[in-house]
């Protein structure tokens, strides 16, 4: 309790996770609710913010980025699939070989449902294309599939101790059956190092 009052860094062991989008300032925002324990054994919920819901789509060699952006955005709008924005990223191909990074469109969403609909939209397009549109970062399935992608990218542990700091303490009624509830940006969460384990555990 004294560490929490002083807003000192804490360590936390997640045991279960819930992914959902909450209304924040009149807009939907993706949130990860991690349930687990502190070293003292207190049941705790850590709400992770700042994780982006995205998919990357490789720009075909015969199309300009601007042209392909219009194709993708127009198709999503036509299918009534909500998205926040589209940016351009340079990355190596996931399919095939490339000596240099190639252009990809990164599409941002407010919800996992919209992201899933985009993946299905690309699959439908590919049914009529001789050369398919390739995607990356397209983890898809049931349960908490996207959380695993976020954990890989952010390099925190899904079933081991993590350290977090710069958090906000929320009222316990925010979540049920938890002694503590914290909200923290995902960039302030990291897997516990060996040196930190010796210090904290």
LOGU-971975 format. One record per residue: residue in one letter; residue number from 1; y, z, x of N, C-alpha, C in turn. Coordinates in nm, 3 decimals, decimal comma. Layout:
N
<a; NUM; <Y; Z; X>; <Y; Z; X>; <Y; Z; X>>
...
end
This chain:
201
<x; 1; <-0,121; 0,000; 0,082>; <0,000; 0,000; 0,000>; <0,126; 0,000; 0,085>>
<x; 2; <0,123; 0,071; 0,198>; <0,241; 0,077; 0,285>; <0,268; -0,060; 0,347>>
<x; 3; <0,161; -0,133; 0,381>; <0,179; -0,268; 0,436>; <0,243; -0,361; 0,335>>
<x; 4; <0,198; -0,348; 0,210>; <0,253; -0,432; 0,103>; <0,400; -0,398; 0,080>>
<x; 5; <0,432; -0,268; 0,078>; <0,570; -0,225; 0,057>; <0,661; -0,279; 0,167>>
<x; 6; <0,607; -0,285; 0,290>; <0,685; -0,335; 0,404>; <0,680; -0,487; 0,416>>
<x; 7; <0,604; -0,550; 0,326>; <0,583; -0,695; 0,328>; <0,525; -0,741; 0,462>>
<x; 8; <0,438; -0,657; 0,518>; <0,369; -0,693; 0,642>; <0,261; -0,796; 0,612>>
<x; 9; <0,220; -0,876; 0,712>; <0,110; -0,970; 0,691>; <-0,015; -0,898; 0,641>>
<x; 10; <-0,090; -0,967; 0,553>; <-0,212; -0,911; 0,496>; <-0,330; -1,003; 0,524>>
<x; 11; <-0,450; -0,948; 0,517>; <-0,569; -1,033; 0,525>; <-0,646; -1,021; 0,394>>
<x; 12; <-0,718; -1,127; 0,364>; <-0,776; -1,142; 0,231>; <-0,904; -1,224; 0,241>>
<x; 13; <-1,007; -1,182; 0,169>; <-1,135; -1,254; 0,165>; <-1,154; -1,313; 0,026>>
<x; 14; <-1,144; -1,446; 0,011>; <-1,163; -1,506; -0,121>; <-1,311; -1,511; -0,159>>
<x; 15; <-1,337; -1,488; -0,288>; <-1,475; -1,496; -0,338>; <-1,489; -1,597; -0,451>>
<x; 16; <-1,380; -1,631; -0,517>; <-1,385; -1,733; -0,622>; <-1,248; -1,798; -0,633>>
<x; 17; <-1,243; -1,915; -0,697>; <-1,119; -1,990; -0,704>; <-1,105; -2,058; -0,840>>
<x; 18; <-0,981; -2,069; -0,886>; <-0,947; -2,142; -1,008>; <-0,831; -2,234; -0,974>>
<x; 19; <-0,844; -2,362; -1,010>; <-0,738; -2,459; -0,989>; <-0,675; -2,494; -1,124>>
<x; 20; <-0,543; -2,495; -1,129>; <-0,477; -2,537; -1,252>; <-0,332; -2,573; -1,222>>
<x; 21; <-0,267; -2,631; -1,320>; <-0,125; -2,663; -1,309>; <-0,047; -2,574; -1,404>>
<x; 22; <0,054; -2,505; -1,350>; <0,138; -2,415; -1,428>; <0,273; -2,480; -1,453>>
<x; 23; <0,336; -2,437; -1,560>; <0,473; -2,481; -1,586>; <0,568; -2,401; -1,499>>
<x; 24; <0,644; -2,469; -1,414>; <0,740; -2,405; -1,324>; <0,872; -2,481; -1,337>>
<x; 25; <0,975; -2,412; -1,383>; <1,106; -2,477; -1,401>; <1,095; -2,605; -1,483>>
<x; 26; <1,022; -2,597; -1,593>; <1,006; -2,705; -1,690>; <0,926; -2,824; -1,638>>
<x; 27; <0,856; -2,805; -1,525>; <0,770; -2,910; -1,472>; <0,634; -2,851; -1,437>>
<x; 28; <0,530; -2,934; -1,444>; <0,397; -2,888; -1,406>; <0,383; -2,888; -1,254>>
<x; 29; <0,320; -2,784; -1,202>; <0,298; -2,773; -1,058>; <0,157; -2,721; -1,033>>
<x; 30; <0,087; -2,783; -0,940>; <-0,050; -2,745; -0,906>; <-0,052; -2,610; -0,837>>
<x; 31; <-0,143; -2,524; -0,879>; <-0,159; -2,390; -0,822>; <-0,306; -2,363; -0,795>>
<x; 32; <-0,332; -2,286; -0,689>; <-0,468; -2,241; -0,658>; <-0,470; -2,090; -0,673>>
<x; 33; <-0,556; -2,039; -0,761>; <-0,573; -1,895; -0,782>; <-0,698; -1,851; -0,707>>
<x; 34; <-0,677; -1,779; -0,597>; <-0,788; -1,725; -0,520>; <-0,812; -1,580; -0,560>>
<x; 35; <-0,934; -1,549; -0,596>; <-0,971; -1,411; -0,628>; <-1,061; -1,358; -0,519>>
<x; 36; <-1,037; -1,234; -0,478>; <-1,117; -1,176; -0,371>; <-1,077; -1,031; -0,347>>
<x; 37; <-1,087; -0,990; -0,220>; <-1,060; -0,851; -0,187>; <-0,974; -0,839; -0,062>>
<x; 38; <-0,902; -0,725; -0,053>; <-0,836; -0,684; 0,069>; <-0,934; -0,599; 0,150>>
<x; 39; <-0,904; -0,568; 0,276>; <-0,996; -0,485; 0,355>; <-1,029; -0,350; 0,292>>
<x; 40; <-0,937; -0,298; 0,211>; <-0,961; -0,170; 0,145>; <-1,056; -0,182; 0,027>>
<x; 41; <-1,092; -0,305; -0,010>; <-1,182; -0,329; -0,122>; <-1,114; -0,357; -0,254>>
<x; 42; <-0,981; -0,351; -0,256>; <-0,907; -0,374; -0,382>; <-0,921; -0,519; -0,426>>
<x; 43; <-0,956; -0,537; -0,554>; <-0,965; -0,671; -0,609>; <-0,826; -0,732; -0,616>>
<x; 44; <-0,812; -0,853; -0,565>; <-0,681; -0,914; -0,545>; <-0,683; -1,061; -0,585>>
<x; 45; <-0,568; -1,107; -0,635>; <-0,548; -1,250; -0,663>; <-0,435; -1,301; -0,576>>
<x; 46; <-0,461; -1,409; -0,504>; <-0,358; -1,474; -0,424>; <-0,334; -1,613; -0,485>>
<x; 47; <-0,212; -1,634; -0,533>; <-0,176; -1,762; -0,593>; <-0,110; -1,849; -0,487>>
<x; 48; <-0,175; -1,959; -0,453>; <-0,123; -2,049; -0,350>; <-0,035; -2,156; -0,414>>
<x; 49; <0,086; -2,170; -0,361>; <0,178; -2,273; -0,406>; <0,200; -2,372; -0,292>>
<x; 50; <0,263; -2,483; -0,323>; <0,299; -2,579; -0,220>; <0,193; -2,681; -0,186>>
<x; 51; <0,074; -2,671; -0,245>; <-0,031; -2,771; -0,221>; <-0,003; -2,893; -0,307>>
<x; 52; <-0,005; -3,010; -0,247>; <0,028; -3,133; -0,319>; <-0,097; -3,205; -0,367>>
<x; 53; <-0,089; -3,258; -0,485>; <-0,199; -3,335; -0,544>; <-0,173; -3,483; -0,515>>
<x; 54; <-0,255; -3,544; -0,430>; <-0,228; -3,680; -0,386>; <-0,356; -3,763; -0,376>>
<x; 55; <-0,337; -3,891; -0,362>; <-0,442; -3,984; -0,322>; <-0,376; -4,092; -0,238>>
<x; 56; <-0,448; -4,142; -0,138>; <-0,396; -4,247; -0,051>; <-0,465; -4,380; -0,083>>
<x; 57; <-0,386; -4,485; -0,092>; <-0,437; -4,618; -0,127>; <-0,396; -4,715; -0,017>>
<x; 58; <-0,494; -4,777; 0,045>; <-0,466; -4,870; 0,155>; <-0,397; -4,996; 0,104>>
<x; 59; <-0,289; -5,034; 0,171>; <-0,217; -5,156; 0,135>; <-0,295; -5,277; 0,186>>
<x; 60; <-0,334; -5,370; 0,099>; <-0,408; -5,489; 0,142>; <-0,328; -5,569; 0,245>>
<x; 61; <-0,400; -5,634; 0,336>; <-0,335; -5,708; 0,445>; <-0,248; -5,822; 0,395>>
<x; 62; <-0,283; -5,879; 0,279>; <-0,209; -5,996; 0,232>; <-0,091; -5,959; 0,142>>
<x; 63; <-0,059; -5,830; 0,132>; <0,052; -5,786; 0,047>; <0,152; -5,703; 0,127>>
<x; 64; <0,279; -5,717; 0,093>; <0,382; -5,632; 0,149>; <0,379; -5,495; 0,079>>
<x; 65; <0,427; -5,395; 0,149>; <0,425; -5,259; 0,094>; <0,500; -5,253; -0,039>>
<x; 66; <0,617; -5,313; -0,043>; <0,699; -5,308; -0,164>; <0,629; -5,376; -0,281>>
<x; 67; <0,565; -5,490; -0,253>; <0,494; -5,563; -0,358>; <0,376; -5,481; -0,410>>
<x; 68; <0,299; -5,422; -0,319>; <0,183; -5,344; -0,360>; <0,226; -5,217; -0,434>>
<x; 69; <0,339; -5,160; -0,394>; <0,391; -5,043; -0,465>; <0,421; -5,077; -0,610>>
<x; 70; <0,480; -5,195; -0,631>; <0,510; -5,238; -0,769>; <0,381; -5,259; -0,848>>
<x; 71; <0,278; -5,314; -0,783>; <0,150; -5,335; -0,851>; <0,089; -5,202; -0,895>>
<x; 72; <0,085; -5,106; -0,803>; <0,023; -4,976; -0,833>; <0,105; -4,898; -0,936>>
<x; 73; <0,234; -4,888; -0,913>; <0,317; -4,810; -1,006>; <0,318; -4,874; -1,144>>
<x; 74; <0,324; -5,007; -1,149>; <0,322; -5,076; -1,278>; <0,192; -5,054; -1,352>>
<x; 75; <0,079; -5,056; -1,279>; <-0,051; -5,033; -1,342>; <-0,064; -4,892; -1,396>>
<x; 76; <-0,013; -4,794; -1,321>; <-0,021; -4,655; -1,366>; <0,064; -4,633; -1,491>>
<x; 77; <0,183; -4,690; -1,489>; <0,271; -4,679; -1,606>; <0,207; -4,746; -1,727>>
<x; 78; <0,148; -4,864; -1,705>; <0,084; -4,938; -1,814>; <-0,031; -4,858; -1,875>>
<x; 79; <-0,106; -4,785; -1,791>; <-0,217; -4,704; -1,839>; <-0,174; -4,563; -1,880>>
<x; 80; <-0,043; -4,539; -1,881>; <0,013; -4,410; -1,921>; <-0,040; -4,296; -1,833>>
<x; 81; <-0,050; -4,324; -1,702>; <-0,093; -4,223; -1,606>; <0,032; -4,168; -1,537>>
<x; 82; <0,056; -4,040; -1,554>; <0,176; -3,978; -1,501>; <0,164; -3,956; -1,350>>
<x; 83; <0,269; -3,988; -1,277>; <0,275; -3,957; -1,135>; <0,417; -3,918; -1,099>>
<x; 84; <0,432; -3,845; -0,989>; <0,563; -3,794; -0,950>; <0,640; -3,896; -0,867>>
<x; 85; <0,573; -3,947; -0,763>; <0,638; -4,043; -0,674>; <0,532; -4,112; -0,588>>
<x; 86; <0,576; -4,214; -0,515>; <0,488; -4,285; -0,422>; <0,561; -4,298; -0,289>>
<x; 87; <0,494; -4,257; -0,181>; <0,551; -4,271; -0,048>; <0,462; -4,363; 0,034>>
<x; 88; <0,509; -4,403; 0,151>; <0,431; -4,487; 0,242>; <0,393; -4,406; 0,365>>
<x; 89; <0,264; -4,408; 0,399>; <0,214; -4,335; 0,516>; <0,138; -4,432; 0,606>>
<x; 90; <0,141; -4,406; 0,736>; <0,063; -4,482; 0,833>; <-0,059; -4,399; 0,874>>
<x; 91; <-0,177; -4,454; 0,857>; <-0,299; -4,383; 0,892>; <-0,409; -4,483; 0,924>>
<x; 92; <-0,511; -4,435; 0,996>; <-0,622; -4,524; 1,029>; <-0,708; -4,548; 0,906>>
<x; 93; <-0,770; -4,663; 0,902>; <-0,855; -4,700; 0,790>; <-0,972; -4,605; 0,777>>
<x; 94; <-1,005; -4,572; 0,654>; <-1,127; -4,497; 0,629>; <-1,245; -4,593; 0,619>>
<x; 95; <-1,217; -4,715; 0,571>; <-1,320; -4,818; 0,557>; <-1,293; -4,928; 0,661>>
<x; 96; <-1,391; -4,959; 0,743>; <-1,372; -5,062; 0,845>; <-1,311; -5,003; 0,970>>
<x; 97; <-1,262; -5,093; 1,055>; <-1,211; -5,053; 1,187>; <-1,068; -5,104; 1,204>>
<x; 98; <-0,987; -5,022; 1,270>; <-0,851; -5,066; 1,303>; <-0,809; -4,998; 1,433>>
<x; 99; <-0,741; -5,072; 1,516>; <-0,693; -5,017; 1,643>; <-0,559; -4,947; 1,627>>
<x; 100; <-0,490; -4,977; 1,518>; <-0,361; -4,917; 1,490>; <-0,359; -4,863; 1,347>>
<x; 101; <-0,279; -4,760; 1,322>; <-0,267; -4,711; 1,183>; <-0,215; -4,820; 1,091>>
<x; 102; <-0,262; -4,822; 0,970>; <-0,217; -4,921; 0,872>; <-0,148; -4,851; 0,756>>
<x; 103; <-0,071; -4,927; 0,682>; <0,008; -4,870; 0,572>; <-0,080; -4,829; 0,455>>
<x; 104; <-0,051; -4,713; 0,402>; <-0,114; -4,662; 0,281>; <-0,005; -4,614; 0,186>>
<x; 105; <-0,030; -4,626; 0,059>; <0,056; -4,564; -0,041>; <0,000; -4,426; -0,072>>
<x; 106; <0,084; -4,326; -0,068>; <0,043; -4,191; -0,109>; <0,106; -4,162; -0,244>>
<x; 107; <0,020; -4,146; -0,345>; <0,067; -4,121; -0,481>; <0,056; -3,971; -0,509>>
<x; 108; <0,165; -3,914; -0,560>; <0,172; -3,770; -0,587>; <0,163; -3,744; -0,738>>
<x; 109; <0,088; -3,641; -0,774>; <0,068; -3,606; -0,915>; <0,098; -3,458; -0,939>>
<x; 110; <0,122; -3,425; -1,064>; <0,143; -3,285; -1,102>; <0,012; -3,216; -1,139>>
<x; 111; <-0,087; -3,294; -1,179>; <-0,213; -3,236; -1,224>; <-0,333; -3,310; -1,166>>
<x; 112; <-0,445; -3,242; -1,158>; <-0,568; -3,305; -1,113>; <-0,617; -3,408; -1,214>>
<x; 113; <-0,586; -3,385; -1,341>; <-0,626; -3,481; -1,444>; <-0,560; -3,617; -1,421>>
<x; 114; <-0,431; -3,617; -1,391>; <-0,362; -3,743; -1,365>; <-0,418; -3,811; -1,240>>
<x; 115; <-0,449; -3,732; -1,139>; <-0,508; -3,787; -1,016>; <-0,644; -3,851; -1,046>>
<x; 116; <-0,725; -3,784; -1,127>; <-0,856; -3,839; -1,164>; <-0,841; -3,969; -1,240>>
<x; 117; <-0,741; -3,975; -1,327>; <-0,718; -4,098; -1,403>; <-0,676; -4,212; -1,311>>
<x; 118; <-0,601; -4,181; -1,206>; <-0,561; -4,283; -1,109>; <-0,684; -4,337; -1,035>>
<x; 119; <-0,774; -4,249; -0,995>; <-0,896; -4,291; -0,926>; <-0,978; -4,384; -1,016>>
<x; 120; <-0,987; -4,349; -1,144>; <-1,058; -4,435; -1,240>; <-0,987; -4,568; -1,257>>
<x; 121; <-0,855; -4,564; -1,255>; <-0,775; -4,687; -1,268>; <-0,804; -4,782; -1,152>>
<x; 122; <-0,809; -4,730; -1,029>; <-0,839; -4,812; -0,912>; <-0,980; -4,871; -0,923>>
<x; 123; <-1,075; -4,789; -0,972>; <-1,213; -4,836; -0,988>; <-1,219; -4,952; -1,087>>
<x; 124; <-1,141; -4,944; -1,194>; <-1,138; -5,054; -1,292>; <-1,078; -5,180; -1,230>>
<x; 125; <-0,974; -5,165; -1,152>; <-0,914; -5,280; -1,084>; <-1,016; -5,347; -0,993>>
<x; 126; <-1,093; -5,266; -0,922>; <-1,189; -5,320; -0,825>; <-1,301; -5,401; -0,890>>
<x; 127; <-1,326; -5,377; -1,019>; <-1,430; -5,452; -1,088>; <-1,400; -5,601; -1,094>>
<x; 128; <-1,271; -5,637; -1,085>; <-1,232; -5,778; -1,097>; <-1,177; -5,835; -0,967>>
<x; 129; <-1,187; -5,759; -0,858>; <-1,133; -5,806; -0,731>; <-1,245; -5,846; -0,635>>
<x; 130; <-1,224; -5,956; -0,563>; <-1,322; -5,999; -0,463>; <-1,321; -5,904; -0,344>>
<x; 131; <-1,200; -5,861; -0,305>; <-1,185; -5,763; -0,197>; <-1,132; -5,634; -0,259>>
<x; 132; <-1,211; -5,527; -0,259>; <-1,171; -5,405; -0,329>; <-1,052; -5,333; -0,265>>
<x; 133; <-0,980; -5,260; -0,346>; <-0,874; -5,171; -0,297>; <-0,941; -5,044; -0,247>>
<x; 134; <-0,908; -5,006; -0,123>; <-0,970; -4,887; -0,063>; <-0,880; -4,765; -0,079>>
<x; 135; <-0,941; -4,651; -0,104>; <-0,868; -4,526; -0,116>; <-0,918; -4,426; -0,012>>
<x; 136; <-0,835; -4,327; 0,016>; <-0,870; -4,219; 0,108>; <-0,819; -4,088; 0,050>>
<x; 137; <-0,876; -3,978; 0,097>; <-0,837; -3,850; 0,040>; <-0,865; -3,845; -0,107>>
<x; 138; <-0,977; -3,909; -0,146>; <-1,005; -3,928; -0,289>; <-1,121; -3,841; -0,337>>
<x; 139; <-1,133; -3,720; -0,283>; <-1,235; -3,626; -0,330>; <-1,230; -3,618; -0,482>>
<x; 140; <-1,346; -3,625; -0,544>; <-1,350; -3,632; -0,690>; <-1,482; -3,576; -0,739>>
<x; 141; <-1,481; -3,507; -0,850>; <-1,605; -3,452; -0,904>; <-1,579; -3,344; -1,005>>
<x; 142; <-1,666; -3,246; -1,007>; <-1,654; -3,136; -1,103>; <-1,630; -3,006; -1,026>>
<x; 143; <-1,585; -2,906; -1,097>; <-1,561; -2,777; -1,034>; <-1,433; -2,778; -0,952>>
<x; 144; <-1,436; -2,711; -0,837>; <-1,315; -2,696; -0,755>; <-1,317; -2,792; -0,636>>
<x; 145; <-1,345; -2,918; -0,663>; <-1,359; -3,018; -0,557>; <-1,229; -3,038; -0,478>>
<x; 146; <-1,114; -3,032; -0,544>; <-0,989; -3,060; -0,474>; <-0,948; -2,945; -0,383>>
<x; 147; <-0,982; -2,824; -0,422>; <-0,954; -2,707; -0,339>; <-1,017; -2,722; -0,201>>
<x; 148; <-1,136; -2,776; -0,194>; <-1,202; -2,795; -0,065>; <-1,124; -2,892; 0,023>>
<x; 149; <-1,067; -2,995; -0,037>; <-0,983; -3,090; 0,038>; <-0,860; -3,019; 0,094>>
<x; 150; <-0,795; -2,939; 0,011>; <-0,677; -2,865; 0,054>; <-0,712; -2,768; 0,167>>
<x; 151; <-0,825; -2,702; 0,155>; <-0,867; -2,607; 0,259>; <-0,889; -2,677; 0,392>>
<x; 152; <-0,950; -2,797; 0,388>; <-0,970; -2,873; 0,511>; <-0,836; -2,911; 0,575>>
<x; 153; <-0,744; -2,957; 0,491>; <-0,615; -3,000; 0,543>; <-0,533; -2,883; 0,598>>
<x; 154; <-0,537; -2,772; 0,529>; <-0,454; -2,657; 0,566>; <-0,523; -2,564; 0,664>>
<x; 155; <-0,654; -2,587; 0,686>; <-0,732; -2,512; 0,785>; <-0,736; -2,362; 0,756>>
<x; 156; <-0,760; -2,329; 0,630>; <-0,789; -2,189; 0,600>; <-0,932; -2,178; 0,551>>
<x; 157; <-0,985; -2,057; 0,553>; <-1,126; -2,035; 0,524>; <-1,149; -2,021; 0,374>>
<x; 158; <-1,255; -2,084; 0,326>; <-1,289; -2,073; 0,184>; <-1,382; -1,955; 0,156>>
<x; 159; <-1,451; -1,905; 0,260>; <-1,545; -1,794; 0,241>; <-1,542; -1,699; 0,359>>
<x; 160; <-1,422; -1,677; 0,412>; <-1,405; -1,584; 0,525>; <-1,264; -1,527; 0,515>>
<x; 161; <-1,230; -1,439; 0,607>; <-1,101; -1,372; 0,602>; <-0,988; -1,467; 0,642>>
<x; 162; <-0,878; -1,456; 0,568>; <-0,755; -1,530; 0,596>; <-0,639; -1,433; 0,610>>
<x; 163; <-0,539; -1,475; 0,683>; <-0,416; -1,397; 0,699>; <-0,304; -1,467; 0,624>>
<x; 164; <-0,223; -1,392; 0,551>; <-0,108; -1,453; 0,485>; <0,015; -1,364; 0,498>>
<x; 165; <0,130; -1,430; 0,494>; <0,257; -1,359; 0,512>; <0,364; -1,426; 0,426>>
<x; 166; <0,484; -1,366; 0,426>; <0,597; -1,418; 0,348>; <0,556; -1,440; 0,202>>
<x; 167; <0,501; -1,338; 0,143>; <0,449; -1,344; 0,007>; <0,539; -1,272; -0,091>>
<x; 168; <0,516; -1,300; -0,216>; <0,583; -1,230; -0,326>; <0,479; -1,148; -0,401>>
<x; 169; <0,512; -1,023; -0,430>; <0,422; -0,938; -0,507>; <0,455; -0,957; -0,655>>
<x; 170; <0,356; -0,993; -0,735>; <0,375; -1,015; -0,877>; <0,323; -0,896; -0,956>>
<x; 171; <0,365; -0,887; -1,078>; <0,314; -0,780; -1,165>; <0,165; -0,799; -1,186>>
<x; 172; <0,093; -0,690; -1,195>; <-0,053; -0,699; -1,204>; <-0,099; -0,767; -1,331>>
<x; 173; <-0,015; -0,768; -1,436>; <-0,058; -0,832; -1,560>; <-0,057; -0,984; -1,550>>
<x; 174; <-0,006; -1,037; -1,437>; <-0,010; -1,182; -1,418>; <-0,154; -1,232; -1,421>>
<x; 175; <-0,245; -1,155; -1,365>; <-0,387; -1,186; -1,369>; <-0,462; -1,062; -1,416>>
<x; 176; <-0,581; -1,081; -1,466>; <-0,656; -0,969; -1,522>; <-0,748; -0,906; -1,419>>
<x; 177; <-0,768; -0,775; -1,432>; <-0,863; -0,699; -1,351>; <-0,836; -0,704; -1,201>>
<x; 178; <-0,712; -0,723; -1,161>; <-0,677; -0,724; -1,020>; <-0,580; -0,610; -0,990>>
<x; 179; <-0,605; -0,542; -0,880>; <-0,513; -0,435; -0,839>; <-0,383; -0,493; -0,786>>
<x; 180; <-0,393; -0,609; -0,720>; <-0,274; -0,674; -0,663>; <-0,277; -0,823; -0,694>>
<x; 181; <-0,157; -0,878; -0,712>; <-0,141; -1,023; -0,727>; <-0,026; -1,067; -0,639>>
<x; 182; <-0,053; -1,166; -0,553>; <0,050; -1,216; -0,462>; <0,068; -1,366; -0,484>>
<x; 183; <0,190; -1,413; -0,460>; <0,218; -1,556; -0,459>; <0,265; -1,592; -0,318>>
<x; 184; <0,203; -1,695; -0,261>; <0,235; -1,731; -0,123>; <0,226; -1,883; -0,106>>
<x; 185; <0,317; -1,938; -0,028>; <0,311; -2,081; 0,003>; <0,192; -2,107; 0,093>>
<x; 186; <0,125; -2,217; 0,068>; <0,001; -2,247; 0,140>; <0,024; -2,259; 0,291>>
<x; 187; <0,145; -2,292; 0,333>; <0,172; -2,305; 0,477>; <0,174; -2,169; 0,546>>
<x; 188; <0,178; -2,061; 0,468>; <0,180; -1,927; 0,525>; <0,043; -1,858; 0,518>>
<x; 189; <-0,062; -1,938; 0,501>; <-0,198; -1,887; 0,498>; <-0,277; -1,952; 0,611>>
<x; 190; <-0,353; -1,873; 0,685>; <-0,431; -1,929; 0,795>; <-0,560; -1,850; 0,813>>
<x; 191; <-0,660; -1,919; 0,867>; <-0,786; -1,853; 0,896>; <-0,767; -1,748; 1,004>>
<x; 192; <-0,833; -1,635; 0,989>; <-0,821; -1,526; 1,084>; <-0,884; -1,566; 1,218>>
<x; 193; <-0,808; -1,554; 1,326>; <-0,860; -1,585; 1,459>; <-0,946; -1,469; 1,509>>
<x; 194; <-1,018; -1,491; 1,617>; <-1,102; -1,385; 1,673>; <-1,018; -1,265; 1,714>>
<x; 195; <-0,902; -1,292; 1,775>; <-0,815; -1,182; 1,816>; <-0,764; -1,105; 1,695>>
<x; 196; <-0,728; -1,176; 1,590>; <-0,681; -1,109; 1,469>; <-0,792; -1,030; 1,401>>
<x; 197; <-0,914; -1,082; 1,406>; <-1,027; -1,008; 1,348>; <-1,043; -0,872; 1,417>>
<x; 198; <-1,029; -0,872; 1,550>; <-1,041; -0,747; 1,624>; <-0,930; -0,649; 1,587>>
<x; 199; <-0,814; -0,704; 1,552>; <-0,701; -0,619; 1,515>; <-0,711; -0,565; 1,375>>
<x; 200; <-0,752; -0,650; 1,281>; <-0,746; -0,613; 1,140>; <-0,877; -0,554; 1,087>>
<x; 201; <-0,992; -0,594; 1,143>; <-1,120; -0,554; 1,085>; <-1,194; -0,452; 1,173>>
end
